[in-house]
Amino acid sequence: TPVLCFLAAVAFYLKTYDSATIKITLIQMGGSMLIGLFLLKMFEKGWSFSREEIVFLIPVVSYFLWGCFSYAKSPFKEWASFDEFWRRSIYTGLIIIGFFEFRKLRDVKYFTNVLFFTGFIVCAYGIMQTEE
């Protein structure tokens, strides 16, 4: 997950719309892979949840189910609606992965440090580009 966040922010910073498409593709492919691996892990471990986890999962799953319902009722399924549904699915899956995998303070600190490092690189690169 930290590597995916780093790549999405830093990869192919070209000041073009192509870089946005590349970043969206990275998030969709990387997020799909992470969600698939997480689901495999959950199948191996078992699907038992604690009360705290269920309290967290209720609004997240409700948000996802609302997205499924709105996609099912959308008249624009062939055009832009599927892209939005797919992004919502990826983002919801990443939220669930973050909740289940980053439970220890050490893991949260590591992830936060990766995000700060990524932000530093992006800001430094942006400053270099504005000076040209």
N, CA, C and O of each residue as an XYZ file, in Angstrom:
528
protein
N       0.826     -1.203      0.000
C       0.000      0.000      0.000
C       0.865      1.260      0.000
O       0.598      2.173     -0.782
N       1.905      1.344      0.859
C       2.750      2.541      0.774
C       3.433      2.702     -0.587
O       3.572      3.820     -1.081
N       3.853      1.602     -1.187
C       4.489      1.678     -2.508
C       3.488      2.173     -3.554
O       3.847      2.965     -4.426
N       2.260      1.721     -3.474
C       1.229      2.179     -4.408
C       0.989      3.678     -4.255
O       0.866      4.392     -5.250
N       0.922      4.152     -3.026
C       0.743      5.600     -2.795
C       1.920      6.390     -3.342
O       1.736      7.450     -3.940
N       3.134      5.876     -3.138
C       4.325      6.550     -3.642
C       4.308      6.603     -5.165
O       4.553      7.659     -5.749
N       4.021      5.476     -5.815
C       4.008      5.446     -7.273
C       2.929      6.337     -7.864
O       3.148      6.989     -8.885
N       1.775      6.368     -7.232
C       0.679      7.190     -7.757
C       1.029      8.669     -7.720
O       0.602      9.431     -8.587
N       1.795      9.076     -6.731
C       2.142     10.489     -6.619
C       3.346     10.878     -7.464
O       3.395     11.993     -7.984
N       4.307      9.995     -7.610
C       5.582     10.360     -8.210
C       5.730      9.905     -9.664
O       6.378     10.593    -10.453
N       5.158      8.790    -10.027
C       5.413      8.194    -11.341
C       4.945      9.083    -12.480
O       3.834      9.612    -12.457
N       5.805      9.239    -13.473
C       5.492      9.917    -14.724
C       4.905     11.315    -14.510
O       3.810     11.611    -14.988
N       5.609     12.141    -13.816
C       5.159     13.514    -13.579
C       5.543     14.343    -14.804
O       6.625     14.928    -14.845
N       4.666     14.394    -15.793
C       4.996     14.948    -17.104
C       4.300     16.267    -17.430
O       4.560     16.837    -18.490
N       3.448     16.760    -16.583
C       2.645     17.954    -16.841
C       1.733     17.769    -18.054
O       1.494     18.722    -18.797
N       1.230     16.571    -18.259
C       0.313     16.319    -19.366
C      -0.859     15.497    -18.846
O      -0.838     14.985    -17.727
N      -1.876     15.385    -19.686
C      -3.014     14.554    -19.320
C      -2.663     13.073    -19.367
O      -3.311     12.255    -18.713
N      -1.637     12.731    -20.140
C      -1.203     11.333    -20.184
C      -0.749     10.856    -18.814
O      -1.000      9.710    -18.441
N      -0.080     11.732    -18.058
C       0.386     11.323    -16.727
C      -0.798     11.059    -15.806
O      -0.722     10.184    -14.944
N      -1.886     11.797    -15.973
C      -3.079     11.546    -15.161
C      -3.667     10.178    -15.500
O      -4.091      9.444    -14.607
N      -3.693      9.840    -16.764
C      -4.202      8.531    -17.172
C      -3.304      7.420    -16.646
O      -3.795      6.382    -16.204
N      -2.009      7.630    -16.690
C      -1.072      6.631    -16.170
C      -1.273      6.450    -14.672
O      -1.263      5.325    -14.174
N      -1.455      7.541    -13.961
C      -1.650      7.459    -12.507
C      -2.966      6.764    -12.163
O      -3.012      5.955    -11.237
N      -4.025      7.067    -12.892
C      -5.308      6.401    -12.661
C      -5.173      4.903    -12.925
O      -5.710      4.085    -12.177
N      -4.457      4.550    -13.988
C      -4.240      3.137    -14.305
C      -3.424      2.456    -13.211
O      -3.731      1.328    -12.825
N      -2.384      3.129    -12.705
C      -1.592      2.571    -11.607
C      -2.461      2.303    -10.386
O      -2.355      1.246     -9.764
N      -3.320      3.260    -10.043
C      -4.194      3.089     -8.876
C      -5.174      1.944     -9.121
O      -5.391      1.118     -8.234
N      -5.764      1.887    -10.306
C      -6.741      0.833    -10.571
C      -6.097     -0.544    -10.594
O      -6.631     -1.478     -9.995
N      -4.972     -0.690    -11.264
C      -4.327     -2.001    -11.339
C      -3.703     -2.389     -9.993
O      -3.880     -3.514     -9.526
N      -2.984     -1.465     -9.382
C      -2.366     -1.752     -8.089
C      -3.397     -1.973     -6.997
O      -3.248     -2.868     -6.165
N      -4.447     -1.154     -7.001
C      -5.518     -1.321     -6.015
C      -6.250     -2.638     -6.198
O      -6.584     -3.309     -5.222
N      -6.500     -3.011     -7.448
C      -7.160     -4.296     -7.709
C      -6.303     -5.458     -7.216
O      -6.814     -6.414     -6.632
N      -4.999     -5.366     -7.458
C      -4.096     -6.417     -7.007
C      -4.055     -6.494     -5.480
O      -4.109     -7.582     -4.907
N      -3.960     -5.330     -4.823
C      -3.939     -5.315     -3.366
C      -5.234     -5.867     -2.774
O      -5.204     -6.626     -1.805
N      -6.356     -5.489     -3.348
C      -7.650     -5.979     -2.857
C      -7.755     -7.485     -3.064
O      -8.240     -8.198     -2.185
N      -7.306     -7.974     -4.218
C      -7.320     -9.409     -4.461
C      -6.453    -10.169     -3.462
O      -6.872    -11.196     -2.929
N      -5.249     -9.667     -3.209
C      -4.367    -10.312     -2.230
C      -4.957    -10.252     -0.823
O      -4.841    -11.204     -0.052
N      -5.587     -9.130     -0.497
C      -6.209     -8.995      0.818
C      -7.369     -9.986      0.973
O      -7.520    -10.609      2.024
N      -8.179    -10.129     -0.068
C      -9.284    -11.086     -0.010
C      -8.778    -12.516      0.144
O      -9.361    -13.306      0.885
N      -7.685    -12.852     -0.560
C      -7.090    -14.175     -0.385
C      -6.628    -14.382      1.058
O      -6.815    -15.454      1.635
N      -6.029    -13.354      1.623
C      -5.581    -13.436      3.014
C      -6.764    -13.631      3.955
O      -6.688    -14.417      4.899
N      -7.860    -12.915      3.696
C      -9.036    -13.039      4.551
C      -9.679    -14.420      4.401
O     -10.176    -14.972      5.382
N      -9.677    -14.985      3.195
C     -10.201    -16.341      3.010
C      -9.382    -17.359      3.776
O      -9.929    -18.290      4.366
N      -8.053    -17.179      3.766
C      -7.181    -18.083      4.512
C      -7.398    -17.957      6.012
O      -7.466    -18.955      6.731
N      -7.504    -16.722      6.471
C      -7.622    -16.445      7.907
C      -9.003    -16.778      8.439
O      -9.146    -17.212      9.583
N      -9.990    -16.583      7.639
C     -11.376    -16.761      8.080
C     -12.071    -15.413      8.162
O     -11.426    -14.371      8.280
N     -13.368    -15.448      8.100
C     -14.146    -14.211      8.030
C     -14.772    -13.845      9.366
O     -15.887    -13.325      9.383
N     -14.115    -14.089     10.466
C     -14.666    -13.691     11.763
C     -14.187    -12.277     12.092
O     -13.005    -11.959     11.960
N     -15.128    -11.437     12.523
C     -14.822    -10.044     12.830
C     -15.180     -9.755     14.284
O     -16.140    -10.304     14.825
N     -14.392     -8.886     14.900
C     -14.705     -8.457     16.263
C     -15.792     -7.388     16.210
O     -16.145     -6.899     15.137
N     -16.310     -7.039     17.363
C     -17.358     -6.013     17.435
C     -16.834     -4.666     16.927
O     -17.548     -3.953     16.222
N     -15.614     -4.320     17.273
C     -15.012     -3.062     16.822
C     -14.897     -3.040     15.297
O     -15.163     -2.014     14.671
N     -14.505     -4.160     14.701
C     -14.373     -4.225     13.259
C     -15.730     -4.120     12.565
O     -15.843     -3.493     11.512
N     -16.738     -4.720     13.142
C     -18.082     -4.640     12.554
C     -18.606     -3.209     12.619
O     -19.239     -2.735     11.675
N     -18.345     -2.521     13.728
C     -18.787     -1.120     13.851
C     -18.123     -0.263     12.777
O     -18.751      0.646     12.234
N     -16.857     -0.545     12.468
C     -16.186      0.188     11.401
C     -16.731     -0.207     10.024
O     -16.933      0.648      9.162
N     -16.964     -1.498      9.826
C     -17.344     -1.991      8.503
C     -18.755     -1.581      8.075
O     -19.016     -1.463      6.878
N     -19.654     -1.365      9.010
C     -21.043     -1.040      8.648
C     -21.125      0.205      7.760
O     -21.736      0.124      6.695
N     -20.539      1.361      8.139
C     -20.660      2.519      7.234
C     -19.869      2.358      5.938
O     -20.293      2.850      4.892
N     -18.728      1.675      5.994
C     -17.928      1.497      4.779
C     -18.655      0.597      3.792
O     -18.719      0.906      2.602
N     -19.199     -0.505      4.271
C     -19.942     -1.418      3.394
C     -21.232     -0.754      2.915
O     -21.649     -0.973      1.778
N     -21.868      0.053      3.765
C     -23.069      0.789      3.333
C     -22.748      1.742      2.195
O     -23.503      1.841      1.227
N     -21.628      2.440      2.314
C     -21.182      3.343      1.247
C     -20.970      2.568     -0.053
O     -21.383      3.016     -1.123
N     -20.322      1.399      0.045
C     -20.077      0.579     -1.135
C     -21.388      0.058     -1.735
O     -21.570      0.083     -2.953
N     -22.290     -0.410     -0.883
C     -23.572     -0.915     -1.384
C     -24.398      0.185     -2.038
O     -25.098     -0.061     -3.020
N     -24.319      1.405     -1.492
C     -25.000      2.531     -2.128
C     -24.414      2.778     -3.519
O     -25.156      3.081     -4.454
N     -23.098      2.653     -3.665
C     -22.479      2.777     -4.975
C     -22.957      1.696     -5.924
O     -23.192      1.970     -7.101
N     -23.105      0.469     -5.435
C     -23.622     -0.627     -6.259
C     -25.051     -0.337     -6.700
O     -25.403     -0.553     -7.859
N     -25.867      0.149     -5.781
C     -27.259      0.477     -6.094
C     -27.337      1.601     -7.126
O     -28.104      1.517     -8.085
N     -26.535      2.661     -6.924
C     -26.598      3.784     -7.861
C     -26.079      3.379     -9.234
O     -26.572      3.870    -10.250
N     -25.079      2.480     -9.277
C     -24.612      1.990    -10.574
C     -25.683      1.135    -11.255
O     -25.894      1.237    -12.464
N     -26.349      0.302    -10.478
C     -27.388     -0.562    -11.047
C     -28.548      0.260    -11.613
O     -29.158     -0.145    -12.603
N     -28.860      1.394    -11.009
C     -29.976      2.231    -11.457
C     -29.560      3.322    -12.445
O     -30.408      4.068    -12.934
N     -28.261      3.421    -12.741
C     -27.779      4.492    -13.607
C     -28.142      4.228    -15.072
O     -27.992      3.106    -15.557
N     -28.618      5.258    -15.774
C     -28.898      5.077    -17.199
C     -27.631      5.192    -18.051
O     -27.681      4.983    -19.264
N     -26.485      5.525    -17.419
C     -25.249      5.766    -18.164
C     -24.232      4.641    -17.961
O     -23.030      4.901    -17.905
N     -24.697      3.406    -17.852
C     -23.795      2.285    -17.571
C     -22.734      2.095    -18.649
O     -21.611      1.701    -18.337
N     -23.062      2.365    -19.893
C     -22.092      2.133    -20.962
C     -21.025      3.213    -21.024
O     -19.980      2.992    -21.637
N     -21.244      4.370    -20.416
C     -20.305      5.473    -20.558
C     -19.512      5.666    -19.272
O     -18.706      4.809    -18.911
N     -19.721      6.739    -18.602
C     -18.862      7.117    -17.478
C     -19.207      6.432    -16.169
O     -18.399      6.461    -15.241
N     -20.345      5.834    -16.062
C     -20.794      5.297    -14.783
C     -19.916      4.153    -14.282
O     -19.659      4.072    -13.081
N     -19.448      3.269    -15.162
C     -18.631      2.145    -14.715
C     -17.292      2.609    -14.165
O     -16.805      2.055    -13.179
N     -16.685      3.625    -14.791
C     -15.411      4.141    -14.275
C     -15.568      4.662    -12.853
O     -14.719      4.405    -11.999
N     -16.635      5.385    -12.597
C     -16.881      5.898    -11.247
C     -17.138      4.756    -10.268
O     -16.642      4.779     -9.141
N     -17.903      3.765    -10.691
C     -18.158      2.607     -9.835
C     -16.865      1.859     -9.519
O     -16.646      1.441     -8.382
N     -16.014      1.692    -10.527
C     -14.755      0.977    -10.314
C     -13.852      1.746     -9.352
O     -13.238      1.146     -8.470
N     -13.765      3.068     -9.513
C     -12.962      3.884     -8.588
C     -13.507      3.790     -7.165
O     -12.743      3.659     -6.209
N     -14.814      3.856     -7.032
C     -15.418      3.742     -5.701
C     -15.079      2.383     -5.087
O     -14.800      2.297     -3.891
N     -15.099      1.338     -5.887
C     -14.759      0.001     -5.392
C     -13.307     -0.062     -4.934
O     -13.009     -0.624     -3.880
N     -12.408      0.511     -5.722
C     -10.981      0.513     -5.359
C     -10.765      1.312     -4.081
O     -10.087      0.838     -3.169
N     -11.324      2.505     -3.998
C     -11.124      3.344     -2.817
C     -11.702      2.691     -1.570
O     -11.094      2.742     -0.501
N     -12.877      2.076     -1.704
C     -13.471      1.392     -0.562
C     -12.604      0.219     -0.130
O     -12.395      0.009      1.065
N     -12.105     -0.538     -1.081
C     -11.218     -1.648     -0.750
C      -9.946     -1.189     -0.064
O      -9.483     -1.837      0.874
N      -9.370     -0.078     -0.517
C      -8.153      0.443      0.116
C      -8.427      0.938      1.534
O      -7.570      0.808      2.408
N      -9.606      1.501      1.772
C      -9.975      1.911      3.124
C     -10.053      0.692      4.038
O      -9.555      0.722      5.163
N     -10.669     -0.365      3.559
C     -10.786     -1.584      4.372
C      -9.410     -2.197      4.620
O      -9.126     -2.645      5.731
N      -8.555     -2.221      3.602
C      -7.201     -2.736      3.788
C      -6.456     -1.899      4.815
O      -5.790     -2.441      5.697
N      -6.566     -0.593      4.704
C      -5.898      0.282      5.671
C      -6.363      0.034      7.093
O      -5.560      0.050      8.026
N      -7.648     -0.194      7.260
C      -8.175     -0.440      8.604
C      -7.664     -1.751      9.176
O      -7.290     -1.803     10.348
N      -7.640     -2.801      8.386
C      -7.245     -4.106      8.895
C      -5.735     -4.304      8.970
O      -5.256     -5.045      9.828
N      -4.984     -3.660      8.094
C      -3.546     -3.926      8.036
C      -2.694     -2.929      8.827
O      -1.583     -3.270      9.233
N      -3.171     -1.743      9.048
C      -2.380     -0.739      9.752
C      -2.951     -0.516     11.146
O      -3.442      0.569     11.457
N      -2.886     -1.535     11.972
C      -3.451     -1.480     13.319
C      -2.402     -1.127     14.373
O      -2.748     -0.638     15.448
N      -1.131     -1.369     14.075
C      -0.068     -1.105     15.036
C       0.494      0.286     14.805
O       0.536      0.765     13.671
N       0.923      0.927     15.867
C       1.479      2.270     15.777
C       2.704      2.290     14.865
O       2.905      3.253     14.125
N       3.512      1.254     14.908
C       4.705      1.162     14.074
C       4.323      1.206     12.592
O       4.979      1.885     11.803
N       3.271      0.487     12.217
C       2.829      0.463     10.821
C       2.274      1.814     10.380
O       2.517      2.257      9.258
N       1.535      2.458     11.263
C       0.977      3.778     10.948
C       2.099      4.801     10.794
O       2.047      5.645      9.899
N       3.100      4.732     11.648
C       4.238      5.656     11.534
C       4.988      5.432     10.230
O       5.380      6.389      9.563
N       5.188      4.177      9.868
C       5.872      3.869      8.601
C       5.082      4.426      7.417
O       5.653      5.065      6.533
N       3.791      4.187      7.402
C       2.953      4.674      6.309
C       2.955      6.198      6.259
O       3.022      6.781      5.177
N       2.884      6.841      7.407
C       2.921      8.303      7.469
C       4.256      8.832      6.955
O       4.289      9.824      6.227
N       5.351      8.182      7.323
C       6.659      8.612      6.832
C       6.770      8.467      5.320
O       7.358      9.323      4.658
N       6.217      7.402      4.772
C       6.222      7.237      3.316
C       5.420      8.359      2.663
O       5.842      8.902      1.642
N       4.276      8.713      3.233
C       3.469      9.801      2.671
C       4.194     11.144      2.751
O       4.148     11.924      1.800
N       4.866     11.426      3.878
C       5.637     12.667      3.990
C       6.795     12.689      2.991
O       7.046     13.715      2.359
N       7.496     11.574      2.845
C       8.594     11.483      1.884
C       8.077     11.702      0.465
O       8.700     12.415     -0.322
N       6.953     11.099      0.141
C       6.342     11.277     -1.175
C       5.968     12.737     -1.404
O       6.233     13.293     -2.470
N       5.347     13.360     -0.388
C       4.990     14.771     -0.502
C       6.204     15.656     -0.709
O       6.149     16.615     -1.479
N       7.306     15.343     -0.026
C       8.539     16.107     -0.176
C       9.070     15.998     -1.602
O       9.462     17.002     -2.198
N       9.083     14.789     -2.149
C       9.579     14.592     -3.513
C       8.705     15.330     -4.523
O       9.223     15.977     -5.433
N       7.398     15.239     -4.373
C       6.490     15.905     -5.298
C       6.650     17.424     -5.216
O       6.684     18.100     -6.245
N       6.747     17.958     -4.006
C       6.928     19.413     -3.847
C       8.263     19.872     -4.423
O       8.323     20.900     -5.096
N       9.330     19.125     -4.167
C      10.651     19.488     -4.705
C      10.633     19.460     -6.231
O      11.184     20.354     -6.873
N      10.013     18.456     -6.806
C       9.930     18.358     -8.260
C       9.077     19.508     -8.820
O       9.405     20.075     -9.862
N       7.990     19.845     -8.128
C       7.152     20.957     -8.562
C       7.910     22.275     -8.522
O       7.747     23.102     -9.418
N       8.729     22.488     -7.511
C       9.536     23.714     -7.419
C      10.562     23.751     -8.556
O      10.790     24.798     -9.162
N      11.173     22.608     -8.835
C      12.141     22.553     -9.938
C      11.481     22.869    -11.272
O      12.092     23.519    -12.120
N      10.262     22.428    -11.470
C       9.579     22.682    -12.740
C       9.158     24.130    -12.877
O       9.153     24.658    -13.989
N       8.803     24.793    -11.784
C       8.372     26.192    -11.877
C       9.562     27.107    -12.127
O       9.390     28.204    -12.659
N      10.757     26.683    -11.756
C      11.936     27.525    -11.985
C      12.410     27.464    -13.426
O      13.149     28.345    -13.865
N      12.006     26.454    -14.168
C      12.461     26.320    -15.573
C      11.809     27.295    -16.461
O      12.079     27.313    -17.661
